Amino acid sequence: MRIFAATLIAATLAASAALAAPVSEITVEIGPELAKKAPELGERELDDLRGDLKRTVERELERAGQISPQGGRLDLVITDARPNRPTMQQMARKPGLSYQSFSIGGAAVTGTYSAPGGAGTPVAYSWYENDIREAWWRGTWGDANRAFDRFASKFAKGETLAVK
């Protein structure tokens, strides 16, 4: 039993160490299902989300000392994002909407970390608010940005982000 526990701990640490390896390049794309929502949400909004995720991950990796020219590559895809408030595009298309309207939001991210040697490790993370009382004070993409913050923090710490 002790050997099994030691092996399990070693395997977990090895997986975490693989994800905690330095990164030299980060790419962020919009997934096909979310891209289909571009006419409703607004193309600019999705571009802003891509930039927000990239900046957030870069910031957390820099804090953790994980940015390196010899590092691996992190390719991310935003597969889902739900705004807390109507986007400008939504309000333009539906005059009855107001920025005072609010709902619960969040986001889902998948991707692959490719080590410098070429070994790929899939990553996935999603977080959605479940309490409407927490949404009334947030901006348009408040919960989505919170999901990005949580993903970036976990990735920078080397926590294994299991594919669901």
Wavefront OBJ file of the C-alpha trace (Angstrom):
o trace
v 0.000 0.000 0.000
v 2.842 2.387 0.829
v 4.514 1.665 -2.504
v 1.266 2.428 -4.328
v 0.850 5.724 -2.437
v 4.465 6.727 -3.138
v 4.038 5.883 -6.837
v 0.811 7.884 -7.005
v 2.458 10.905 -5.367
v 5.464 10.678 -7.708
v 3.199 10.472 -10.769
v 1.189 13.498 -9.606
v 4.334 15.525 -8.988
v 5.713 14.548 -12.398
v 2.511 15.663 -14.120
v 2.534 18.932 -12.187
v 6.193 19.494 -12.974
v 5.478 18.985 -16.667
v 2.834 21.700 -16.591
v 4.997 23.996 -14.492
v 7.689 23.995 -17.196
v 8.579 27.349 -18.764
v 6.519 28.738 -21.645
v 7.907 30.796 -24.509
v 4.827 31.175 -26.717
v 1.107 31.505 -25.974
v -1.625 31.462 -28.597
v -5.325 31.962 -27.973
v -8.092 31.141 -30.435
v -11.875 31.237 -30.344
v -13.514 27.810 -30.616
v -15.924 27.074 -33.478
v -19.061 26.975 -31.306
v -18.240 30.322 -29.722
v -17.277 31.767 -33.118
v -20.822 30.970 -34.314
v -22.062 33.414 -31.648
v -19.941 36.278 -33.057
v -22.878 37.910 -34.907
v -24.847 37.955 -31.647
v -22.056 38.899 -29.197
v -19.894 40.992 -31.496
v -16.589 40.158 -33.176
v -14.810 42.866 -31.188
v -15.990 41.324 -27.925
v -14.485 37.950 -28.864
v -11.217 39.607 -29.907
v -11.123 41.359 -26.528
v -11.674 38.028 -24.752
v -8.757 36.473 -26.653
v -6.514 39.345 -25.602
v -7.723 39.186 -21.999
v -6.954 35.480 -21.690
v -3.505 35.849 -23.250
v -2.564 38.805 -21.017
v -3.862 37.026 -17.921
v -1.878 33.849 -18.599
v 1.265 35.828 -19.452
v 0.950 37.847 -16.232
v 0.577 34.759 -14.051
v 3.426 32.923 -15.777
v 5.695 35.956 -15.332
v 4.828 36.101 -11.622
v 5.708 32.421 -11.326
v 8.947 32.855 -13.297
v 7.699 30.499 -16.023
v 8.360 32.678 -19.098
v 11.525 31.563 -20.915
v 12.825 31.710 -24.507
v 13.595 27.987 -24.262
v 10.150 27.147 -22.918
v 7.279 25.252 -24.450
v 4.198 26.404 -26.305
v 0.735 26.896 -24.836
v -2.104 26.788 -27.380
v -5.449 27.764 -25.849
v -8.994 27.788 -27.210
v -11.881 29.660 -25.603
v -14.676 27.165 -26.181
v -17.440 29.038 -24.360
v -17.973 32.453 -22.802
v -21.106 33.905 -21.275
v -21.363 37.623 -20.510
v -22.784 39.022 -17.280
v -24.312 41.956 -19.092
v -25.480 42.484 -22.672
v -22.694 43.314 -25.095
v -22.893 46.429 -27.255
v -23.822 44.231 -30.239
v -26.654 42.582 -28.306
v -28.033 45.934 -27.176
v -27.849 47.295 -30.719
v -29.770 44.301 -32.079
v -32.399 44.191 -29.295
v -33.537 47.677 -28.218
v -35.280 46.330 -25.097
v -31.996 45.287 -23.520
v -30.264 47.535 -21.042
v -26.826 47.534 -19.480
v -28.701 47.269 -16.184
v -29.710 43.732 -17.213
v -27.453 41.088 -15.714
v -27.057 37.331 -15.556
v -24.573 34.722 -14.461
v -21.599 34.212 -16.759
v -18.320 32.355 -17.063
v -16.018 30.700 -19.565
v -14.427 27.431 -20.666
v -10.873 27.035 -21.954
v -9.171 24.018 -23.505
v -5.780 23.633 -25.053
v -2.429 21.914 -25.168
v 0.886 22.589 -23.502
v 3.675 21.378 -25.802
v 6.997 20.910 -24.051
v 10.189 21.940 -25.898
v 10.787 18.254 -26.707
v 7.391 17.999 -28.371
v 5.382 16.087 -25.744
v 1.866 17.508 -25.520
v -0.263 17.756 -22.390
v -3.951 18.617 -22.790
v -5.443 21.187 -20.413
v -9.032 22.213 -19.810
v -10.769 24.480 -17.336
v -14.211 25.975 -16.972
v -15.873 28.110 -14.361
v -19.371 29.584 -14.301
v -20.934 31.625 -11.540
v -23.890 29.853 -9.963
v -25.259 32.622 -7.754
v -27.134 35.470 -9.448
v -26.551 37.619 -6.347
v -22.852 37.753 -7.284
v -23.534 38.974 -10.826
v -25.296 42.313 -10.350
v -22.112 44.319 -9.737
v -19.900 42.757 -12.436
v -19.062 44.208 -15.856
v -19.903 42.621 -19.195
v -17.278 39.850 -19.000
v -16.668 39.824 -15.221
v -17.280 36.104 -14.702
v -15.410 35.130 -17.877
v -12.402 37.132 -16.693
v -12.661 35.452 -13.307
v -12.562 32.066 -15.064
v -9.454 33.208 -16.989
v -7.804 34.340 -13.739
v -8.486 30.992 -12.093
v -7.195 29.043 -15.103
v -4.021 31.125 -15.343
v -3.302 30.827 -11.638
v -3.720 27.060 -11.629
v -1.626 26.612 -14.775
v 1.191 28.839 -13.472
v 1.292 26.830 -10.234
v 1.643 23.629 -12.247
v -1.667 22.203 -11.126
v -2.939 19.494 -13.424
v -5.980 20.771 -15.270
v -7.745 17.610 -16.322
v -9.540 17.384 -19.622
v -13.237 16.806 -18.938
l 1 2 3 4 5 6 7 8 9 10 11 12 13 14 15 16 17 18 19 20 21 22 23 24 25 26 27 28 29 30 31 32 33 34 35 36 37 38 39 40 41 42 43 44 45 46 47 48 49 50 51 52 53 54 55 56 57 58 59 60 61 62 63 64 65 66 67 68 69 70 71 72 73 74 75 76 77 78 79 80 81 82 83 84 85 86 87 88 89 90 91 92 93 94 95 96 97 98 99 100 101 102 103 104 105 106 107 108 109 110 111 112 113 114 115 116 117 118 119 120 121 122 123 124 125 126 127 128 129 130 131 132 133 134 135 136 137 138 139 140 141 142 143 144 145 146 147 148 149 150 151 152 153 154 155 156 157 158 159 160 161 162 163 164
